[in-house]
Amino acid sequence: MSAATSITAMLVQSLSVFLGIYLAMIFIRILLSWFPNVDWSNPAISALTQMTDPYLGLFRSIIPPIGGLDLSAMLATFALWILFDFVSAASNNVAAAFVY
């Protein structure tokens, strides 16, 4: 195994882990939006909002909220899920290539 292939495998695996964590953060952000008593000034929740809102904002500009229901969050989650699946599959293929 060469250094370039091991670096590639490490980068692909790291991207897969990052996307999985970010996807979980998006889910938590969406779930928190359903509760009216959430303290958005809480430092942890504020940090979560600051990290996820730029990505969600891209989709909010495409699909505005309809009757209080934010469908853009579902589209953003779906797009991130597809990317996560693609990167995870690539990560598994790269890892399998090292076995042989």
C-alpha positions as MATLAB code, in Angstrom:
seq = 'MSAATSITAMLVQSLSVFLGIYLAMIFIRILLSWFPNVDWSNPAISALTQMTDPYLGLFRSIIPPIGGLDLSAMLATFALWILFDFVSAASNNVAAAFVY';
ca = [
       0.000    0.000    0.000;
       1.476    3.318   -1.011;
       1.369    6.489    1.034;
      -0.944    8.175   -1.476;
      -3.543    5.417   -1.251;
      -3.447    5.368    2.548;
      -3.882    9.147    2.633;
      -6.781    8.848    0.195;
      -8.401    6.176    2.354;
      -7.943    8.301    5.461;
      -9.457   11.374    3.774;
     -12.453    9.459    2.431;
     -13.049    7.841    5.828;
     -12.716   11.213    7.587;
     -15.200   12.791    5.186;
     -17.628    9.949    5.831;
     -17.357   10.441    9.606;
     -17.751   14.222    9.266;
     -20.864   13.854    7.104;
     -22.368   11.377    9.561;
     -21.804   13.744   12.479;
     -23.146   16.718   10.516;
     -26.210   14.707    9.501;
     -26.867   13.939   13.183;
     -26.490   17.644   13.971;
     -29.056   18.510   11.283;
     -31.499   15.953   12.733;
     -31.053   17.383   16.235;
     -31.561   20.920   14.902;
     -34.766   19.874   13.138;
     -36.076   18.082   16.234;
     -35.343   21.095   18.431;
     -37.342   23.323   16.100;
     -40.477   21.327   16.976;
     -40.326   22.315   20.652;
     -41.536   25.850   21.413;
     -39.821   26.061   24.819;
     -36.270   25.570   23.536;
     -33.882   28.222   24.830;
     -32.133   29.255   21.606;
     -29.741   31.454   23.593;
     -28.273   28.368   25.302;
     -24.603   28.236   24.206;
     -24.789   24.611   23.024;
     -27.980   25.149   21.039;
     -26.687   28.454   19.698;
     -23.495   26.741   18.504;
     -25.556   23.998   16.852;
     -27.678   26.626   15.119;
     -24.624   28.544   13.909;
     -23.102   25.373   12.454;
     -26.227   24.091   10.708;
     -28.065   27.227    9.575;
     -25.697   28.106    6.692;
     -26.335   24.700    5.087;
     -30.072   24.812    5.800;
     -30.199   28.388    4.501;
     -29.111   27.218    1.059;
     -32.252   25.123    0.825;
     -34.509   27.711    2.491;
     -33.767   30.044   -0.405;
     -35.078   27.345   -2.774;
     -38.134   26.252   -0.758;
     -39.567   28.835    1.657;
     -41.565   27.637    4.704;
     -45.162   26.769    3.854;
     -47.652   27.377    6.657;
     -44.985   27.094    9.337;
     -43.668   23.815    7.919;
     -40.056   24.005    6.782;
     -39.853   21.568    3.867;
     -36.400   22.840    2.981;
     -34.998   21.005    6.007;
     -36.277   17.718    4.584;
     -34.672   18.465    1.218;
     -31.398   19.453    2.905;
     -31.402   16.260    4.977;
     -32.181   14.137    1.926;
     -29.347   15.735   -0.080;
     -26.880   15.274    2.777;
     -28.032   11.672    3.263;
     -27.393   10.877   -0.418;
     -23.914   12.420   -0.193;
     -23.229   10.488    3.025;
     -24.286    7.202    1.380;
     -22.098    7.906   -1.640;
     -19.046    8.737    0.479;
     -19.652    5.762    2.792;
     -19.824    3.432   -0.201;
     -16.629    4.957   -1.582;
     -15.011    4.546    1.822;
     -15.966    0.875    1.911;
     -14.632    0.362   -1.626;
     -11.338    2.027   -0.761;
     -11.030   -0.084    2.393;
     -11.839   -3.272    0.456;
      -9.170   -2.434   -2.123;
      -6.528   -2.527    0.617;
      -7.506   -6.040    1.674;
      -6.522   -7.549   -1.665;
];
